[in-house]
Amino acid sequence: MSKSKVKFQPSNILLVEVPHQFIALCEASGASPQAALRGMAAMVCGLQYDEDNRLVPMDGAAT
């Protein structure tokens, strides 16, 4: 039996207005704006998403 992936379930929802250039850049790179913003927020916090879409400390980040 295959292991099912857990879908991302936000604990907080934030409405953010972004410039149209950001949306165009996301579309050009193939990333969703939501994924790009989650990734940036994680980096600011010293975290990254692993292959199972879990937040883990960045390599070299202080623990």
N, C-alpha and C positions, 0 to 999 in steps of 0.2 A: 504494500500500500504506500503511495507516495505521500510525502509530507506536504501539507498545504501551507502556503505562505500567509502570514498575518498581514492584513491590509493596514496601512497607516491610518490611525484614528487621532485626529488632533484633539488636544486637551484644551486649547485656547484658539479662538478664531479672531483674527485681526483683519480689518478692512483697510487696505493700503492703496492709495492712489499712486500709480507709477506712470512715468512718461511713455509716450507711444514708442520712443526709440528702444526702451527696455523690452517691450513686447516684440518689436521687430527683431531685436538681437536674439531673444529666446527662440522665436520662430526659425531664424536662420541657423541656429545651432542645434535645433531639434529638441530643445528642453522646454518643459512647460514653465510658465512664470512662477507657479507655485513651487515647483521643484528647485528652481534657481534661487528663490528667496529663502526656502528652507535650508538649502546648502550654504548660502551666505551667512544666515543666522547661526548655523552650526559652526562654521569656521570662526566666527567672532567669539563663540563660546569655547573654542579649542576642541571641537568635536567633529566627527566625520561619520558618514553612513557606511556601514560594512556591506558585504554581499547579500546579507539577509535583511537589508534596509533597517538595521538597528543603529542607534547612535552610540558611538564608542569614542574614547579619547584619541586624538590625532597622534600619530607616531611622533615621539619627541616632546609631546605636551607634558607639562608638569602634572603630577597626580597628587 
